[in-house]
Amino acid sequence: MNPQDRMHGGQEPWAGHDVGLPAPPPPQSTPPGRRAGWMVGLGALLAALIVAVTLVGLNVGTKAPTVALPSRGSSGVISAPVEVGSVVDIDTSRETIGSGLVPLGAGTGMVLTADGEILTNNHVVEGASHIRVTIPGEGTAVADVVGVAPSDDIALLQISGMSGLDPVSIGDSSAVEVGDEITAVGNAYGKGGTPSAVQGSVTAVHRTIRAGDPGDSSGDNSERLDDVIEIAANVVPGDSGGPLLDADGNVIGIVTAGPGQGGSGVGYAIPIEAALGIVQDIRAGNGSSTILIGDRGFLGVAVEPLDAATAAKLGLSDTNGVLVTEVGPGTPAAKVGLTASSVIRTIDGAQINSEEELGTALHAKTPGQSVDITWVDAQGSHSGTATLISGPAV
């Protein structure tokens, strides 16, 4: 099965599950690297938000007013049953070695509570050190990550300085059937401004797909998403994290994947009930191996898979481990002695052979905790203990 592309916004082919695109880099800046790259092991500044297990602040089943939104790929409009101020633009950036803060990507989110909880995809904010949310009619605010579920592609954000927002109306995703009419709303191509809409229908339910970054042709870093809704609608990069609406304007899903740049009339959405179940765990502070809450450990390296040619140059007889391509000055990695062209072999005794495995090992730690690392470089084999610190948002 070929991985489906993620839909976060920008000018390049979308990544991962994202119906959105990476944002274009500024002039003469270094474009962001591979997914996970420099941000591998960077934890979220995640504040545990303890609330009741009820869906506080959510409008359930209230029909939204019909408004005219730009139609996707045409000069016309679509009468979409949605509160425009409930759908937000998300722009992310990150700190890079040598280039400072550079644009990372753009996507969509939806307002869950009047005090500024925002639901979006994890891949929309993954690797970000700065997240900006723009709400039509309200302005722009900085958002913090409350919690993420990377394997389920869900993220809960909290913006500050705004109140009295219009939450989306929540529908019943368990009642969705093939043939149901739908409308997908989002920040198409990461252009910002008023969201655009595309209409279509449900073509399948309970689908299983693999979703990954656009440059990951091997699918090695793709993720399996179960029980998703398949739609016949031209979702495009930038739509990731946006609402999938039923005929009454209630949210039945969160758009998460599509076929690639330009769209081709098919898309996928996570059922809203599954997404809100994760939100409830995040609110209650129920962290686990799949739900990350609170600050996560940060090592400070960019890595990529180790190929045979590089392994041979280092005198290695195998390609076990991950190749370090950059080390942030003053980071735990630098302090323990890791350098570019080092190969990380193990973390706390566990073999590391991919960016994902390294990220998982580091995300299991909080700032102040230590990891034992073994690595090799041109000078030989080494081991050391690094005390992790806080890093970017996710």
N, C-alpha and C positions, 0 to 999 in steps of 0.2 A: 504494500500500500504506500503510495507516495504521500509524503507529508503535505498537509495543507499549510498555506502561509498565514501568518499572523497579520493583523490589520491595524498597525499603528502608523502614523502619517509622516509624510515627507516626500522626497522626489525619487527615492530609490525603490526597487521592488520591496514589498513588505516582508516582515520577518515573522517567524514563529506562527502563533495562532493569530497574529495580528491582522486586523483589517485596517491597518494604519501604516504609516511610513516613517522611516527615519528622517528627521529634519535635516535639511542641507547644512553642512558645516559653514562657519563664517569664512570670509576670504583669508587665504594663506594660513588656515588652521589645519591641524591634523584631524582627518575624519575619525570618528569613534571606531574602535576596533571591533573584533568579533564579539558576539554576544558572550557575556561572562568575562572575557578578556581581563582588562584592568580591574573590573569590578568584581571578579571572582572573590568570594569570601567577604564582600562588603556587606555589613549588616544594616538593617533598617534602624532608624531612630524611632522605635515603635513603642508608643505609650500604651499600656494596657488600659482599656476603657471598660470598666465594670458596670454593666447595666443589667436590667431584668431580661429574662429570656423571651419576653414578649416582643413583638415587632413594634417597639416604641417609635412613634414619629412617622410610621409608614401609612400612607393612604391606601387602603385596600378596596379595590373595586370601584373607586370613584371615577366616573367618566370625565375625561379631560376635554377642554374646549377644542374645537377644530380650528387650526391655524394654517395659513399658507406658508409652506417651506419650499425652498428651491428644490427642484427635482434633479436627481442624480443624472448627469450626462446630457442634460437638455436645458433649454432656456425657459421651460415651463415651470409650473409650481404643482405641489401636491398638497391637498387638504389633509393634513395629518392631525389625528386626535391626540395632541401632546402639549403639555405646558412647555413652551420653549425654554423658559428659565430653569427647567428641571434637567436639561441636557447640557453638559459643560464640555468645553475644550480643555484638554490637558497637554501642556508642553513640558518637556523634561530636558535637563542638561546634566552634565557631569564634569567633575574635575579630572583632568588628564595630566599626565606627566609632561611638563614642558609647555603645554598650551593653555593651561588654566581651565576655566569653565567654558565648555563648548556645547552646542545643541546636540541632543541625543535623539529625540523623537517627538512625535505628537500623536494623540489619540483622543478618545472620548470617555466621558464618565457620566454618571447619573446621580442626582441628589437623592439621598435616602431620608435625611432628616432636616428639619428646619434650621438646626444649628450647624449644618455643614458637613455631615458625613457624606462621602462620595464613594460610590462603587465603580470599580473599573477592572480591567484585566491586570494580572501581575506583570505580563510582558510589556504592558504600556509604560510601567514605572521601573521595570527591572534595570538595575545598573545606574539609576539616577541619583545624583547628589542634590538636585534642586528640582522641585516640582511646582509648576504654576498652573492654577486652575482659573479659567475665565468663565464667568456665568453671565449669559445675556441679560442685560438690564441691571446687573448688580456690580460688575467690574471684575477685577482680578485679585486673587489672593494666593499666598503661599500655602501649600498643603504638606502635612506630615503623614507618613505611613503609620497607620495604627497596627496593621497586621497583613500578612500575605500568606497565600496557599499556592506556592509555585506549581505543584503538580496538578492542581485544579484550575490554575490560571485566574485566580481571584485575588484582588487587593482592595482593602478598605482604607480610604484616606480621610483625614480630618482637616478642614480648612479653618483658619482663624480670622476673626474680625468681621464676620458676617452672621446675620441671624434673620429669621423670618423668611427663609428660602422656601421655594415650592417643591416638595418631594414628588417623585414620580408616583404614579398609581400602580400598585402591584396587582397582577392578575394571577391566574391559576395555570401554571405550566403543566400540571398533571392532566389537564383537560384538553391539551393541544392535540389536534388530529390532522392527518394528511388532508390537504385541500383547504385548510383554514387560511383566510386572508391575513396578511401581516404587513407591517411597515417597519423598516429599519431606519433609524435616525442616527446621524453621526457627523463627525468633523472630517468630511471626505477630503483625502489627500493632505490632511493637516493644514488646510488653508486658514482655519479659524473663522471667527465671525458667526453669523447665523448658521445653525446646523442645517444640513440638507437631508432629504428623505428619499427612499426608494420603496416602492410597493412590490409585493409578490405574494407567494403562497408557501405553505409548508409542504415539502415533498417527502419527508421521512422523519420519524421520531426514533429515539433510542439508538441513534447511530454511534459507532465508535470510530474515531479518526486519530491520526497522528498529526500533530501540528508543530512546525518548526520554523526557524529563521530562514529567510530567503536564500542566504548564501550557504546554507547547510545542505548541500545536495545529497550527502550520504545519509542524512536523517539521524546521525549519531546523537544530536542534541535535541531531537524532537521529543514531544511528550504525548502520551496517550490520553485522550479525553473520551470518556464513556458517556453514553446516554445523552448525546447532544441532539439538538434540533437542526435538521437540514432544511434550507429554504431556497426557493427559486427567486432570487433577488440579486441585483447587481451591487453587492457590498464591495467596497474598495478600501485601499489603505487609508487609515485615519479613522475608520469606523469602529475599530476595536474598542471595547468597553461601552459602546453605545447601546441603547435599549432596542429590543425587538418587541414591537407592540402588536396586540391583537386588534380586532376590528373596532373595539370600544376604547382604544388608547391605553389599555393596561399593559404593563411590562410583563412579558412571559419569558424573556430570555435576555442574555447579554451577548452581543455579537463578539465572536472571538476568532474566527478564521474564515479564510476564503481562498480562491485559487491563485491569486497573484496580482501583479500590477495591472490596473485597468479593469479588473473584474471580468467575470464571464458568466454572470447570471446564476451563481451558486454561492451559498455561504452557510456558516454554521454558528449556532448560538448555544450557550450553556443555559439550561433551564433555570429560571429565576429562583425557584424553590431550593434547588441545590446550592445556588450562590448565596442565598440568604441563610441557609443552614451554616455555611462557613462563616458568614458575617456574625452570626450569633455566638459561635465559638470564639471568634476574635474579640467581640465585645466583652465576653465573660472571662477573657484572659486564659482560655483553655488552649495553651500551646501544646504542640505535639511534634512528631517527626515530619509532619506535612503542613502544619500551621505554625508560622514563625511570628512571635510576639516579643516586643522589647528589643533592645539593642542587640545586634548580632556581631560576632567577632570579625575583625578586619585584619588581614595579613598585609596587603599592599603589593600584590603582584599582578602582572598580566601574563597569561599563559596560553599555550596552544598545544595541540597534540605533537608528540615527538615522532618525527619521521626517521626512516632508516639511514638516510644520508647524514643527518645531523647526529644521530646516535653513533655512527661510524667515526665521525670527526672527533667525538668525545671519547672514543675508544670503548664504546659500549657494545655488547654483543646482542642486545635486544632493544626493543622500543618501549619498555615499561617506564611509566612516569609521564610527567608533563613538562614541557619546555618553558622556562621562564623567559619572557621576551622583554619585560620591563619591571623595574623595582622602584617604588616610590621613595624619594628621599625622606629619611627620618621615620619610616614605617617599621613595624616589627620585622618585616622581611629583611630590610636593610640592616637593622641592628643585629640580627642573628647571623648575617654574613651571606645571604642569598644575593646573587648578582644575575644580570642578564646572561643567558646561555647556560644557567644552571638547570638541572633536571631534578625536579622534586619526585622522590620515589615513594615515600610513605609519610603519613600524618598519624601520629599516635599508634604506630605499628601497622596501620591499614594501608595496603597498596593503593596508590593513586594513579589512575591511567587516563583520566579525562577531566575536563574543566568541571563537569557536573559532579564528579566524585570529590574534587577538591572543594567546590562550593558547599556540598553537603557536609563535609567534615568540618569546615569552618563555621557554617551556620549553626552547627550543634553547640557552639561555644558562645559565651557572652564576653563583652569587653572585660579585661582583667584576668580572664582564664588563660591558661597556657596550652600550647600544643608542642609535641615533640616531632621534629622534622628530620628526615634523612634526605640528602641530595648528593648529586655528583656534579662536578664541573671539570674543567681542564686540569685542575690541580689535584683531583682525586675525589674520594668519598668524604662526606662530612655529616655531622649530626649536630643538632642544637635544639634549644627550647625557646620558643617565641611567645611573648605575652601579648595577646591580641588587644586591639583598641577599637573604638567606635569608628565607623566609616560612613559612607553615603547612605542614602535612604533605604536602599534594598541591595 
